[in-house]
Amino acid sequence: MRKRLIIIGALLVVVLLVLGACASTSAQDVKIIYIFYDGLVPRAESDEYVEISNLGDQAQDLAGWVLEDISEGYPSFTFPSYILAPGKSIRVYTNEYHPEWGEFSFEYGRAIWSNSEPDIAVLYNKQGKEVSRKSY
């Protein structure tokens, strides 16, 4: 009986390790692919956005993930629960909502992404680990 419990325990550890590897692999496939930094809306540039894509073959829940302009240290956007399907993209706008792109916004009243000096956008998973980084 004890030997059977040890085997079951070992199998459970292997399954958890495999699942953990799959989850981290899918997180690594979520990337910032584009920053539209020169918005068309005068002064406020509310139509600026960061585009994020799932380049992998597994869905990824973005709940608790954070997108931040690290050049300034602000603003940051924390994702609600949202499943990003494989091959799909979303956008986080400066101060607009677009349902066709996930309906995400920093809700920031002025331009975020500098037109004169490149900024850096960083995406962190819910554990705070950097997943993707992009500049322009």
ZAGUMI-977256 format. One record per residue: residue number from 1; x, y, z of N, C-alpha, C, O, CB in turn; residue in one letter. Coordinates in pm, whole numbers, padded with zeros to 5 digits. Glycine has a CB too. Layout:
   num   n.east   n.north     n.up   ca.east   ca.north    ca.up   c.east   c.north     c.up   o.east   o.north     o.up   cb.east   cb.north    cb.up   residu
   NUM        X         Y        Z         X          Y        Z        X         Y        Z        X         Y        Z         X          Y        Z        a
...
// end
This chain:
   num   n.east   n.north     n.up   ca.east   ca.north    ca.up   c.east   c.north     c.up   o.east   o.north     o.up   cb.east   cb.north    cb.up   residu
     1    00082    -00120    00000     00000      00000    00000    00087     00127    00000    00060     00222   -00073    -00094     -00001    00122        m
     2    00192     00127    00082     00279      00243    00090    00350     00266   -00044    00365     00380   -00088     00381      00226    00203        r
     3    00393     00157   -00107     00461      00167   -00237    00366     00227   -00341    00408     00308   -00425     00512      00027   -00283        k
     4    00241     00188   -00336     00141      00239   -00430    00122     00390   -00408    00111     00464   -00506     00006      00164   -00412        r
     5    00117     00437   -00284     00103      00579   -00255    00224     00658   -00304    00210     00769   -00354     00083      00600   -00104        l
     6    00342     00600   -00289     00464      00667   -00337    00460     00682   -00489    00496     00787   -00542     00590      00588   -00294        i
     7    00416     00579   -00558     00407      00584   -00704    00304     00687   -00747    00329     00766   -00838     00370      00445   -00761        i
     8    00188     00688   -00682     00084      00786   -00714    00136     00927   -00688    00113     01018   -00769    -00044      00760   -00632        i
     9    00204     00946   -00576     00262      01077   -00544    00363     01121   -00649    00364     01238   -00689     00329      01074   -00407        g
    10    00448     01029   -00692     00549      01061   -00794    00481     01098   -00926    00524     01192   -00994     00645      00942   -00815        a
    11    00378     01025   -00963     00305      01056   -01086    00238     01192   -01078    00237     01267   -01175     00200      00947   -01114        l
    12    00184     01225   -00963     00121      01355   -00943    00224     01468   -00959    00194     01570   -01020     00055      01362   -00805        l
    13    00342     01449   -00904     00449      01549   -00918    00485     01567   -01065    00502     01680   -01111     00573      01507   -00837        v
    14    00497     01458   -01139     00530      01466   -01282    00421     01541   -01358    00451     01626   -01441     00548      01324   -01342        v
    15    00295     01510   -01330     00184      01577   -01397    00187     01727   -01367    00169     01808   -01458     00049      01516   -01352        v
    16    00209     01764   -01243     00215      01906   -01206    00331     01977   -01273    00318     02091   -01316     00225      01921   -01056        l
    17    00445     01911   -01283     00560      01970   -01352    00531     01991   -01500    00566     02095   -01556     00684      01880   -01337        l
    18    00467     01894   -01563     00432      01905   -01705    00332     02018   -01726    00348     02098   -01818     00375      01772   -01759        v
    19    00229     02025   -01641     00131      02132   -01652    00195     02268   -01631    00163     02364   -01701     00018      02111   -01554        l
    20    00284     02278   -01535     00355      02404   -01511    00439     02445   -01630    00445     02563   -01664     00442      02392   -01387        g
    21    00505     02350   -01692     00587      02378   -01811    00499     02426   -01925    00537     02518   -01998     00667      02253   -01854        a
    22    00383     02365   -01942     00291      02407   -02049    00241     02548   -02024    00234     02629   -02117     00172      02310   -02060        c
    23    00205     02577   -01900     00154      02710   -01868    00261     02816   -01892    00231     02922   -01948     00106      02716   -01722        a
    24    00385     02790   -01851     00490      02889   -01871    00525     02903   -02019    00559     03013   -02064     00615      02852   -01791        s
    25    00516     02795   -02094     00542      02803   -02237    00439     02891   -02305    00475     02974   -02389     00543      02663   -02299        t
    26    00311     02874   -02272     00208      02955   -02336    00224     03102   -02297    00199     03190   -02379     00068      02905   -02299        s
    27    00264     03130   -02173     00287      03268   -02131    00400     03331   -02211    00395     03450   -02243     00318      03275   -01980        a
    28    00502     03254   -02243     00614      03306   -02321    00575     03337   -02465    00646     03409   -02534     00729      03207   -02319        q
    29    00463     03284   -02508     00417      03309   -02644    00332     03435   -02657    00294     03472   -02767     00339      03191   -02693        d
    30    00302     03501   -02546     00227      03626   -02547    00328     03739   -02558    00414     03756   -02471     00136      03640   -02418        v
    31    00316     03818   -02665     00417      03921   -02695    00353     04055   -02729    00245     04061   -02786     00505      03876   -02811        k
    32    00424     04161   -02693     00389      04294   -02743    00444     04298   -02885    00564     04282   -02907     00449      04412   -02652        i
    33    00356     04320   -02982     00404      04318   -03120    00411     04456   -03185    00479     04474   -03286     00316      04229   -03203        i
    34    00339     04555   -03126     00338      04686   -03191    00296     04793   -03091    00211     04770   -03006     00244      04686   -03313        y
    35    00358     04911   -03104     00316      05028   -03028    00281     05137   -03129    00368     05186   -03201     00427      05076   -02927        i
    36    00154     05175   -03132     00110      05288   -03216    00126     05412   -03128    00036     05446   -03050    -00042      05270   -03268        f
    37    00241     05479   -03141     00280      05585   -03049    00246     05726   -03094    00253     05819   -03014     00424      05577   -03024        y
    38    00211     05745   -03219     00181      05879   -03270    00034     05885   -03309   -00001     05876   -03426     00272      05914   -03392        d
    39   -00050     05900   -03209    -00195      05899   -03231   -00241     06010   -03323   -00172     06109   -03343    -00266      05911   -03100        g
    40   -00359     05991   -03378    -00416      06087   -03472   -00504     06191   -03403   -00535     06294   -03462    -00497      06014   -03576        l
    41   -00544     06165   -03280    -00625      06260   -03205   -00532     06370   -03152   -00439     06341   -03077    -00703      06189   -03087        v
    42   -00557     06496   -03190    -00467      06605   -03149   -00448     06614   -02997   -00543     06595   -02921    -00521      06737   -03199        p
    43   -00327     06642   -02956    -00280      06662   -02819   -00299     06541   -02728   -00200     06491   -02675    -00351      06778   -02759        r
    44   -00419     06493   -02709    -00444      06383   -02615   -00395     06249   -02668   -00358     06161   -02590    -00592      06374   -02584        a
    45   -00396     06234   -02799    -00355      06108   -02863   -00420     05986   -02796   -00355     05885   -02770    -00202      06095   -02860        e
    46   -00548     05999   -02771    -00623      05893   -02703   -00628     05764   -02784   -00660     05658   -02730    -00763      05939   -02674        s
    47   -00596     05772   -02912    -00601      05654   -02999   -00468     05579   -03006   -00456     05482   -03082    -00642      05695   -03139        d
    48   -00367     05621   -02929    -00244      05542   -02918   -00281     05404   -02862   -00379     05391   -02789    -00136      05613   -02826        e
    49   -00201     05303   -02895    -00227      05171   -02837   -00102     05084   -02839   -00006     05109   -02912    -00341      05101   -02912        y
    50   -00108     04980   -02756    -00009      04873   -02756   -00083     04748   -02799   -00186     04713   -02741     00062      04856   -02614        v
    51   -00031     04679   -02899    -00094      04556   -02947   -00018     04435   -02892    00104     04427   -02899    -00097      04552   -03103        e
    52   -00095     04343   -02836    -00041      04222   -02774   -00102     04102   -02843   -00223     04097   -02864    -00070      04219   -02620        i
    53   -00017     04004   -02879    -00065      03886   -02952   -00024     03758   -02881    00080     03751   -02814    -00011      03885   -03095        s
    54   -00107     03658   -02896    -00075      03523   -02851   -00022     03447   -02972   -00100     03404   -03057    -00200      03451   -02786        n
    55    00108     03431   -02979     00173      03367   -03093    00182     03215   -03077    00233     03145   -03165     00311      03424   -03113        l
    56    00134     03165   -02965     00142      03023   -02937    00019     02946   -02981   -00066     02997   -03055     00164      03002   -02791        g
    57    00011     02822   -02934    -00102      02736   -02971   -00190     02703   -02851   -00274     02613   -02859    -00051      02608   -03033        d
    58   -00172     02776   -02739    -00255      02757   -02621   -00313     02890   -02577   -00247     02993   -02585    -00174      02692   -02506        q
    59   -00438     02887   -02529    -00500      03008   -02476   -00428     03051   -02348   -00370     02969   -02278    -00651      02984   -02448        a
    60   -00433     03180   -02321    -00368      03234   -02202   -00463     03329   -02130   -00514     03423   -02190    -00236      03306   -02239        q
    61   -00487     03304   -02001    -00568      03395   -01920   -00478     03510   -01876   -00374     03487   -01814    -00632      03321   -01796        d
    62   -00517     03632   -01907    -00437      03750   -01876   -00473     03814   -01742   -00421     03920   -01709    -00451      03853   -01985        l
    63   -00559     03752   -01665    -00601      03809   -01536   -00480     03840   -01449   -00396     03754   -01424    -00696      03712   -01462        a
    64   -00472     03966   -01404    -00362      04007   -01317   -00235     04046   -01389   -00140     04092   -01325    -00331      03898   -01223        g
    65   -00229     04029   -01521    -00111      04072   -01596   -00109     04224   -01600   -00214     04289   -01588    -00112      04012   -01742        w
    66    00010     04282   -01615     00025      04427   -01613    00105     04473   -01735    00207     04414   -01770     00096      04472   -01482        v
    67    00055     04578   -01799     00124      04645   -01909    00166     04781   -01857    00084     04854   -01800     00034      04656   -02039        l
    68    00293     04817   -01876     00344      04942   -01818    00441     05010   -01913    00518     04946   -01985     00412      04915   -01684        e
    69    00437     05143   -01912     00538      05225   -01977    00652     05240   -01877    00643     05321   -01784     00481      05367   -02024        d
    70    00759     05162   -01893     00866      05166   -01793    00960     05284   -01814    01042     05314   -01726     00945      05036   -01797        i
    71    00951     05351   -01927     01035      05469   -01949    00999     05579   -01850    01086     05650   -01799     01020      05521   -02093        s
    72    00871     05592   -01823     00822      05692   -01728    00789     05630   -01592    00785     05699   -01490     00699      05762   -01784        e
    73    00765     05499   -01591     00724      05432   -01468    00573     05433   -01448    00523     05380   -01349     00791      05496   -01350        g
    74    00503     05493   -01539     00357      05501   -01536    00308     05533   -01675    00390     05573   -01757     00308      05609   -01434        y
    75    00186     05519   -01707     00086      05449   -01628    00101     05299   -01645    00181     05250   -01725    -00055      05493   -01668        p
    76    00021     05227   -01568     00016      05082   -01586   -00129     05039   -01599   -00220     05104   -01548     00085      05009   -01467        s
    77   -00147     04931   -01669    -00281      04875   -01690   -00279     04730   -01640   -00195     04651   -01682    -00324      04882   -01842        f
    78   -00372     04697   -01551    -00385      04560   -01502   -00504     04494   -01569   -00616     04546   -01565    -00401      04558   -01347        t
    79   -00478     04381   -01632    -00583      04311   -01705   -00683     04243   -01611   -00644     04185   -01510    -00523      04208   -01798        f
    80   -00811     04253   -01646    -00911      04171   -01578   -00901     04029   -01633   -00815     04003   -01718    -01056      04229   -01596        p
    81   -00984     03940   -01588    -00983      03805   -01645   -01022     03814   -01793   -01129     03862   -01828    -01081      03711   -01568        s
    82   -00932     03766   -01877    -00954      03769   -02022   -00872     03657   -02083   -00752     03647   -02058    -00916      03909   -02085        y
    83   -00936     03574   -02162    -00867      03463   -02229   -00823     03509   -02367   -00907     03539   -02453    -00958      03336   -02238        i
    84   -00692     03513   -02389    -00638      03549   -02520   -00613     03420   -02596   -00522     03343   -02565    -00505      03635   -02506        l
    85   -00696     03397   -02696    -00690      03274   -02774   -00565     03270   -02861   -00509     03375   -02894    -00814      03260   -02862        a
    86   -00520     03150   -02897    -00403      03138   -02985   -00426     03211   -03117   -00533     03202   -03177    -00372      02989   -03013        p
    87   -00325     03284   -03162    -00333      03354   -03289   -00412     03484   -03285   -00428     03549   -03388    -00392      03265   -03391        g
    88   -00462     03522   -03170    -00543      03644   -03157   -00463     03758   -03097   -00361     03736   -03031    -00668      03617   -03072        k
    89   -00510     03880   -03119    -00445      04000   -03067   -00546     04089   -02997   -00666     04086   -03026    -00377      04078   -03181        s
    90   -00496     04168   -02903    -00575      04269   -02834   -00496     04398   -02835   -00376     04399   -02864    -00611      04225   -02688        i
    91   -00564     04507   -02804    -00497      04637   -02794   -00538     04704   -02664   -00653     04694   -02620    -00531      04727   -02915        r
    92   -00443     04773   -02603    -00471      04856   -02487   -00450     05000   -02533   -00337     05042   -02562    -00379      04819   -02362        v
    93   -00560     05076   -02539    -00557      05214   -02587   -00526     05311   -02474   -00547     05280   -02357    -00691      05250   -02652        y
    94   -00476     05427   -02511    -00446      05531   -02413   -00573     05577   -02342   -00577     05581   -02219    -00376      05649   -02480        t
    95   -00677     05613   -02419    -00800      05661   -02356   -00920     05642   -02449   -01005     05730   -02461    -00786      05809   -02318        n
    96   -00927     05527   -02513    -01041      05491   -02597   -01074     05344   -02570   -00994     05268   -02515    -01010      05515   -02749        e
    97   -01195     05307   -02612    -01239      05167   -02601   -01279     05117   -02738   -01356     05183   -02809    -01358      05152   -02500        y
    98   -01227     05001   -02776    -01259      04940   -02905   -01297     04793   -02879   -01209     04709   -02861    -01139      04952   -03005        h
    99   -01427     04763   -02879    -01472      04626   -02850   -01407     04520   -02940   -01383     04407   -02897    -01622      04617   -02864        p
   100   -01379     04556   -03064    -01320      04460   -03157   -01177     04422   -03120   -01122     04326   -03173    -01323      04515   -03299        e
   101   -01116     04500   -03028    -00978      04474   -02985   -00970     04442   -02836   -00863     04452   -02776    -00890      04593   -03016        w
   102   -01081     04402   -02776    -01081      04361   -02636   -01137     04463   -02540   -01166     04431   -02424    -00944      04328   -02595        g
   103   -01153     04587   -02586    -01212      04695   -02506   -01128     04731   -02382   -01181     04747   -02272    -01352      04654   -02461        e
   104   -00995     04743   -02402    -00904      04776   -02292   -00851     04918   -02309   -00822     04962   -02420    -00786      04676   -02286        f
   105   -00839     04990   -02197    -00790      05127   -02201   -00716     05161   -02072   -00756     05120   -01963    -00906      05225   -02223        s
   106   -00607     05237   -02086    -00538      05291   -01970   -00625     05394   -01898   -00606     05421   -01779    -00403      05354   -02012        f
   107   -00720     05452   -01971    -00803      05562   -01921   -00715     05678   -01875   -00735     05737   -01769    -00893      05514   -01804        e
   108   -00618     05708   -01960    -00520      05813   -01930   -00554     05935   -02014   -00574     05921   -02135    -00374      05765   -01957        y
   109   -00561     06053   -01954    -00611      06172   -02021   -00516     06243   -02115   -00552     06345   -02174    -00654      06265   -01921        g
   110   -00395     06193   -02128    -00299      06255   -02221   -00214     06147   -02285   -00220     06030   -02246    -00210      06360   -02147        r
   111   -00133     06187   -02383    -00050      06091   -02454    00042     06016   -02358    00096     06075   -02264     00033      06163   -02562        a
   112    00059     05887   -02381     00148      05804   -02300    00283     05786   -02370    00388     05801   -02308     00084      05667   -02272        i
   113    00277     05754   -02497     00396      05714   -02572    00458     05834   -02642    00394     05895   -02728     00362      05604   -02674        w
   114    00579     05867   -02605     00649      05985   -02656    00671     05978   -02806    00706     05873   -02861     00782      06001   -02585        s
   115    00650     06091   -02872     00675      06098   -03016    00819     06138   -03046    00867     06118   -03157     00579      06198   -03081        n
   116    00889     06195   -02947     01025      06245   -02971    01133     06149   -02923    01240     06142   -02984     01043      06378   -02903        s
   117    01107     06074   -02816     01204      05977   -02765    01134     05844   -02745    01026     05840   -02685     01269      06026   -02632        e
   118    01191     05737   -02794     01125      05606   -02782    01102     05566   -02636    01190     05580   -02551     01207      05499   -02851        p
   119    00983     05516   -02610     00948      05460   -02479    00958     05309   -02487    00974     05251   -02594     00804      05504   -02434        d
   120    00949     05247   -02371     00953      05100   -02364    00827     05051   -02291    00799     05092   -02179     01082      05050   -02291        i
   121    00753     04964   -02357     00637      04898   -02296    00681     04761   -02249    00752     04689   -02320     00517      04888   -02397        a
   122    00638     04725   -02127     00671      04593   -02072    00542     04526   -02026    00455     04590   -01967     00774      04605   -01955        v
   123    00533     04397   -02054     00419      04315   -02012    00469     04217   -01907    00564     04142   -01929     00353      04241   -02133        l
   124    00401     04217   -01791     00435      04127   -01680    00320     04028   -01659    00203     04065   -01670     00464      04208   -01550        y
   125    00354     03904   -01628     00249      03808   -01595    00201     03834   -01452    00251     03924   -01384     00300      03661   -01611        n
   126    00104     03754   -01406     00045      03782   -01274    00142     03756   -01158    00117     03800   -01046    -00080      03697   -01254        k
   127    00252     03687   -01184     00355      03668   -01083    00457     03783   -01082    00549     03785   -01000     00427      03535   -01106        q
   128    00439     03879   -01174     00531      03992   -01181    00653     03967   -01266    00745     04048   -01268     00573      04031   -01045        g
   129    00657     03855   -01336     00771      03821   -01421    00752     03886   -01559    00644     03879   -01618     00786      03666   -01435        k
   130    00859     03949   -01609     00852      04010   -01742    00831     03903   -01848    00904     03803   -01852     00979      04090   -01772        e
   131    00731     03924   -01933     00697      03831   -02040    00739     03885   -02175    00783     03810   -02263     00547      03801   -02039        v
   132    00725     04017   -02192     00755      04079   -02322    00794     04224   -02301    00752     04290   -02206     00634      04069   -02418        s
   133    00878     04273   -02394     00926      04411   -02390    00935     04460   -02534    00979     04387   -02623     01065      04423   -02316        r
   134    00893     04586   -02556     00897      04642   -02692    00923     04792   -02684    00871     04861   -02596     00764      04612   -02768        k
   135    01004     04840   -02777     01027      04983   -02794    00998     05016   -02941    00961     04928   -03019     01174      05024   -02754        s
   136    01016     05141   -02977     00992      05183   -03115    01095     05286   -03154    01093     05336   -03267     00850      05240   -03133        y
// end
